[in-house]
């Protein structure tokens, strides 16, 4: 019979096994807060992971605020996060600046990634079995793979150059890869990544968007938009591959339709304004960046929502899973989108969206006119989109990633040796 001391130790060992809470440490080399969509995506994923009972920490570098985000004190409130998690700001020199020549920007980003990752890991015991590291940054993932950490890499595109062997390396030295489109998964497999190491998990929407639907009339009143106006709205960034030039071409063809363009960095919005002035478009209004909590109002006010992605860029044609696609569907408004492989994974033509030829302003204009002139079609697209998006919430996405990580061996049990050490420390 073991003595009382040994029995107490056994009890403590058992308790150590059952009370250790699985942890997910998200390493994000990004500016917090930011007007960029990937920061919103990161916060929503961390919130969803925390609802699953995981102890979640988001580590990010200390960086200067941009003009669009100056004065924001609470990023959780800014991004509409209710289920708060741990937020750790990592002291790190801010080496990133648009003032640098283009070639030096890449070198600065690489150096910044190394410094951030090293400092985020310093003094932290993140190799324990109850800890899983997570990142969507290629350079951070590379650092983790070379250092022997257990992590999941969420890939949103394929880096340029001869990266096939390196993607296989990341797959072999990680728990697994999460990608956002089936096209991207196929490309990973063509590079030699085993299918069982890949999970396809498209982006998603906050389920509260489905619970708190805004009325069109109330939204227009809040934005001071006349009830009689025909309104086509785009909400998102203004990068070339997002199709802003195609959208402006369509606007030039539809002078009686009012176009709202919501979002974009300060510099991108200014370039778009210059283009609007050049074209003399009196029917286009650029709102610039608005807080995420205001976006639903702009979407609810619209008669049709636009997603004119270009087909000329792989990230657009095959790799993207736009947050706006799911937000549009949740808003319950008809959608006109580019007919691309990436978007066909989300939409079904003439069911949940009207798909038109990409990079063609005339085709986009015809699609807008058709939706505005056919109430039955508009109601079908809006209703089907809102129905389909219910399976694309952040919570469901987090559950899928959690199951994948568990299947791949994440969050393994505390070993007897470790439990004994914990128990011994308590005696």
N, C-alpha and C positions, 0 to 999 in steps of 0.2 A: 504493500500500500504506500503510495507516495505521501510524503509529509504535507502539512498544511501549506508550507511555503511553496512547494512544487505545485500543489493544486491551484493555489492563487495565481502562480505564473501561467499555468495552462489556461485558466479562465481569461487572464489578461491577453494571452496569445490569441484566443478565440475572438475576444472582443476587438482586438486589433484588426483581425481579418474582416470583420463585419462592419466596422465603423469607418474604415478608410474610404473616403469619397473620391470617385473618379474625377480627375482634373483634365481640362482641356485648356492649353495655353496657346492662344492665337497670336502669332508673331506677324505684325502688319507694318511694313515699312511705308507708312503713309502719314499724311498731315491730318490731325484731328483738332477741330472739325474741318471739313472741306466741302466745296461745292461739287466735288467729283462723285459720280454714282457708285464707284467701287467702295468708297468709305461707308456710304449708306448700306450697301450690300453686306459689308463686314459687320457693321453694328447689328443689323437684323439677324444675321447668322448667329452671332454670339448670343443675342437675346434668345433665339430659338433653342440653341444648345443648352442654355441655362434652364429652360423650362423642362428639360429632360432629366433634371436632377444632377447634372454635371456641375462641378465647381469651375467656372469659366473666368479666365483672365485674358484681357486684350492688352498686349504690350505694343506700344508704338513710340516712335522717336519724338523728341521735343523739337518742334519746328515752328517757324514764324507763321503767323496768321496771314491769310490773303485779304485783299480788300473786301471780298465778298463775305468773309467770315469773321472780320474784326468785331470784337465786343461780345461774342458768344461765350457765355460762361459755363453753360451746362450742355455738353454734347448729347447726353441722354435725352434731355428735353427737346433739343434741336432735331434729333432723329426719331422722336416719338417712341423711345424705348421705355417700357413700363417695368419689365423684368430686368432689373439692373444686375450687372456683373462687375467684376473687378477691372478697373482701368489703370494701367501702369504706364506712366510716361518715362521713357528711357532717356537719360541725358546723352545727347549725341550732337556733335557739331553739324549745323545745317549747311551742307555743301551744295545744295541744289538751288540753282538760279537760272532763270531764262536768259540772264545777261551773258552767260557763258556761251562760247561758240558751240555749235551743234555737236562736234566730235568730243569736246570736253564734257558735255552734259552726260554722255554715256559713261565716261570714265568716272565722273563725280558720283553718278548714281551707283555704280559698282562699288566704289570705295565707301559710300554712305551705307550701302547694304551690309558690307562686311563689318563696319564699325557698329552699326545698330545691332546686328545679330550677336556679335561678340559681347556687347554690353548688356543686351537683354538676357543672355545666358549666364553672365558672370555672377557668381555668388548664389546661384539658384540650383537646387538639386532637381533638375528636370529630366534625369535619366531613370527615375524611379518607375516601377511598373504601373502605378496608378496614374501616371502622367502621360498624356499624348499631346505632342506639339502639332500645330496646324498652321499652314500658311498658303497664300495664293501668290507669293512672290518667288519668281524663278531663282533669283540669286540667293535668297534666304534658304530656299529648299536645297540648293547646291551646297551651301555652307553646312546645313544640318546633315546632309547625306555623307559629306566628307568627315564629319565629326562623330558619326555613329549614333545620332539621336533617332528616336522613334517618332515618325511624323507622317502626316497626310498632306499631300500637295494638291491644291485645287488649281487646275490649269484652265485659263480662259482663252488661250490661243497658243500657237506654236511659235517660239522665237525663231528669228531668221537664221539662215546659215545651216551648216551641217550638224544638226542637233539630234539626229536619230540615235546614235550611240549614247548620248548623254541623257535623253529621255528614258531609254532603257535602264541606264544606271539609276536614275531617280526612282523608277518603278521598282527596281530590284532592292534598293536600299531604303525603302520607305514602307509604311503600312500599305499604301496604295495611292492611286491617283483619282481625284474627282474631276470630271470634266462637265461642261455645261451644254454640250450638244452631242447628238449621236454621230454627226459628221466628224467632230473632233475626236471622238472615241475611235472611229474607224481609222483616222489618220494616225493615231497613237498605235493602234494594232499593226498598221502597215509599217511602222517604224520598228516593230518587233516587241512591243509591250504586250504581255499576255493579257487576254481579255478579262481573266479573273482578277486582275490587279486594277481594273478600271471600273468606276461607277459613273454613270451619266446622271447628273442631277441638275436640271434646268434651274434658272433663277425663279423667283417667286414673288409673292405680294404679302403684305401684312393682312392677316385675316380680319383685322378690324375694319379694313376697307369694305369687306363684305357685309359687316354688321351695321355700318354707319353710312348708308348710301345718301348722298346729297341730292336734293331736288334741283332740277335745271333752273327753275324760276328763281329759287333762293340764291343759287350760285351766281346767276346773272345780276341779281340785285346787289350782291356783295361786291361784284367787280364793275358795277355801273355799265352794264352792256344792255342795249335795248333788246326787248323780247323779240322783235321782228327781224333782227340781224341773222343772216346765215353765217355760222361760225365754224371754221375748220382750225383745229388746234394741234400743235406739235409741242411736246414737253420732253426735253432731254438736251444732250450736248450738241454742239454745232460743228463737230469734226467733219472733215470732208466725206469720210466714209458713212456718216450718218445720213447723207443725202440732202443737206441743206440747199445746195444749188438746184437740185431737182424740185424741191418744194417751192423755191422762189420762182422757178420757171412756170410751175403750175399756177402760182398766185397771179403771175402776169397774164395768164390766159383766162382768169376768172375774176374780173374786176368787181363783180357784184357780191363776191364772197369775201368775208372778213377773215383774215388769217392771224392767229395768235401763235407766236413762237416763244415758248417759256423755257428758260434755262441757258446754260453756256457759261464759260468763264468770261471774265471781263474783256480779255483780248479777243476771244472768239466772237462775242456778242458785238464788239465794235466793228470787226471785219464784216459781219453780217449786215450791220446797219449801213456800212459804206456801200455794200452791194445793193441794198434796198434803195438807197439814194440814187445810185447809178441807174437802176432800172426804173426809177420814178414810181415805185409801188406805194400808192396811197392806201391800199387795203391791207397792208402788213404792219403788225405791231409787235415789236420785240420787247418782251417784258424783262429780259435778263434773268439772272439767278433769283429764285425765290426759295424760301425755306421749304423743306420737304412737306411740312404740315400744311402748306398752302396749295400744293399741287392738286389735291383732289378737287378743290374749288374750281380751278381752271379747267380740269377735265370734265367736271359735271356741267359746266356752262356750255360746252361744245355741242354742235350738231353732228360732227364727225371728227374722229381722231386720226392722225396721220403718222405713219411709220415708213418713211421713204428711203430706207437703207440702200446704199449703192451695191451693185454686184461686182464692182471692179477690185474689191479688196477681200482677201481671204477671211479676215477677221469679221467682216460684215456678211459675206456670202455663206460662210460655213461654220464660223466659230461662235458668233455672238448669241446670247440669250438675253435680250434687252429687258431691263427692269420695266421699262415703259410698256412693253407688250402686255405684261400681267396687270400693271396698274390700269391700263386702258380697258382691259376686259372687266376688271373689278368695278370700274366707273360706270359700266352699263351703257356705253355709247358705241355706235357702229365704228368700225375701223377699216381704213384703206391702207394696205401695206404692200411693200415690194414682194414680188414672187421670187423668193430665194430659198435655197435648201434650209438655211438656219431658221427662217421664219415659218416654213412649211412644217417644221417640227412642233410649232406652237399653234398655228392656225390651219384650219381647213377652208379652202377657197369657197366663198359664197355660203359658208355655214357660220364660222366664227369671225371671218374677216373677208373683205374683198381684196384679192391679190392682183397686182398690176405689174406690168413690165418695169423692172428697175431702171434707173438713170434715164427716164423718159418723162419729161414734164407734161407732155400732151397726154400720155397714158394715165398719169396721176390725176390730171385735171378731169379726164373723162370719168375716172373712178369716183372722184368727189361728186361730180355732177349726178352720176347715177345714184349714189346713196342719198343725196339731198332730194332727188326727184322721185324716189321710190320708197315710200314709208314702210311698206311691207318688208322689203329687203332690209331696211335700216333696223327695224324692230327685231327681225330674225337674227341679224348679225349681233346686235347688242345682247339679246337674250341668251343666245348660244354661247357667246364669249363669257358672259358672267357665270353661266352654268359650268363651263369647262374650267375656269380659273379656280374653282373651289378645291380642286386637287393639287393646286400649285401654291400652297402657303409656305411661309418660312418654317413653320412647325413641322409640316410633312417633309420638307426637304431635310431638316435636321434629323428627323427620325430615320430617313433613308441612309444618310451618311453615318449615323450612329450604328445602325445595323451592319453596314458595310465594314466599319472599323472593328466592331466586335468580331465579325466573321473572320477578319484578317488578323485577329490576335491582339487588338488593342486592349488596354486596361486589364492586363493579366492580374491574377490574384497576388496578394502579398505573400511572398514566400515565408516558410517557417522560420528561416534565419532572420529575416527582416522583422517578422512579428515578434520573435524572441527578443530582438534588440529593442523594439518598442516597449515590450513588457518589462524588460530589465531596466530600462530608463525610468519606468514609473515606480520601481521598488525602492 
